[in-house]
């Protein structure tokens, strides 16, 4: 995902941001003031109508940072108890953390894919992969300062991958 790499080629990043990042999922032009107004009103209506208390923003890196900054600020000002977290599918803690930098988009929470990958490796049938997962899990937990722990959303599966129970053929318990 070139948009998640800070030094990515700007032409590649622009192509992914301005077009369809996937053939099945069209993008809404977040530079268009009418689209921005619609998105803001639409989300706020749902929050007020049904009492939504958290939003998971899918494919977060493929949104324009300026739009996401306005989106995040507006919603957190209007709904102070609302939690917003972005799906930031990256492999490293440093990449995840870069999306929580206020210079990027004022995102306060993101998915913890580094932890997800560690857990996924632990449930593997391959002993080498399990060991790699255990080492990665320990490293992730050591890096989990109280501030970072509040910012990253842990999960073991989602709609993009096979459920963990389907991936785990045997139960492995990791102890320290």
N, C-alpha and C positions, 0 to 999 in steps of 0.2 A: 504494500500500500504506500506509494510514493508520497501521498499527502501527509502521512504521519512522520515522515523523516524531515527534520528541520532544514536540511540542506538539499532537499529534493529539487530537481530541475523545475523551475517555475512554469515552463511550458507544459510539462506533464501534469503538474498540480492543477493548472488552469483548465486543461482539457477535462480532468476528472471532476473539477468543481462546476464547470459550465455545462457539461453534457450529462448524459446518463451514466452514472458510475456502474450501472448494471443494466442490461437490456430489458429486464423485467420491472425495473423500478425507476420511473421517470423522476427527474428533479424538478422542484419548484424554484424558479429564479428568485433567490433571496435578495437580489439587487433591485428588483422591481418593487416600487413603493406600494402598489396595489396588492401584490402577493404578500408582502410583509404585513400590511394591515390585515389582510384576510387571516394569515396564520396567527397573528397576535389575538385577533378577536375570537377566532375559532377555539384556540386553546383556553383562553380566559373564560369563554362561555362554558366549556366542559368542566373547568375547575369549579366554577360557581354553581352550575346546574347539578352536578353529581358529587361534589365534594372531593374531588381528586386531591390527594395529599402528596403525590410523588409523580414525577415524569421521567421516563427513560427515553432518552433521545437516541434513536437507532442511527447507526452509521455517522456518528458525530463528526469525525474528521472531514467528511465530505460536505459540510456546511461552511458557509462563509463566516470567518471569525467575527467580522463586524456585525453581521446579522445576529449571530449567536450571543455576542456581547450585549446587544440591545435586548434580545429575547430574554436572556438570563436576568439582566438587571431589572427589566420591566416586571417580569413575573415575581422575582423575589421582593421587589418593592411593594407590589400589589398584594402578594400572598406570602407574608414573611415565614409562615410555617411550611411552605411548599419545599420539597426536596427535589432537585433536578440532578440527574446523573446522565452522563453521556456514555454510549457504547464506544469505547476507544479500543479497538482490537489491535493491540500491539503486544510484542513479546517481552518487552523489558520494562522494569519499574521506571527507568529514566524517561522512556518515551511516554508512558502513562502520565508521569508527573508533569511533563512538558505541556500537556493539555489542561492542567490545573493551574498553569501560570496565568495570572490575570491579564498579562499582555496578549494572551491568545484569545480568550473569549469569556472570562469571568466564570468559567465552569468550576463548581465547588466539589463535585464528586464524579468519579468515573468507574467503569467496570474494571475489575482487577484481573486482566487476562494473564498476567504473569503467574498469579496464584492458581488460576484456572488450569493453565498448562501444567503446572507442577502436580496438581491433583489428578489431572488426566493421565499423566505419566505414571503416577503411583498405582493406578488401577490397571495398568498394562499387564499382559501376560509375560512380557519380556523382562527378565530380572535386571538387565542393564538399564532399561528405560525406567523401571521402578526405582532403582538407585538414583538415577538422574533426577527423577521427580522428587524423591525424598530430600536430596541435597538442595534442590531448587525451593522446596517448601520451607526448609530450615532457613535458607538465605532470605526468603521473602518474609518470614516471621521475624527474623532478626532485624530486618529493615523496617518493620512495622512500628515506627514510632507512634506515639499517641496521636500526633497530628495526622500522619499518613493514614493510620488505621481508620480515622474518621472520614477520610476523603475517598477511599477506594471501596467499591462495592464488591464483596466476595460472592461467587456463585460457582456451581459445579456443572451446570449445563444451561443451554438456552435454545432458542428456536433455530439456530444455525447449525447445531451439532447434534449427533446422536446422544440420547439421554445417558447419563453416567451408569445407570443400572444395566443398560444394554451393552455398554462398553466393558464393564467389569465382569469378567468371567469367574474370577475368584476374588474373595475378600482378602485384602492385605491390610494389616494393621501396622502402622509405622510408629515406633517408639523411639524416644530420645535416649 
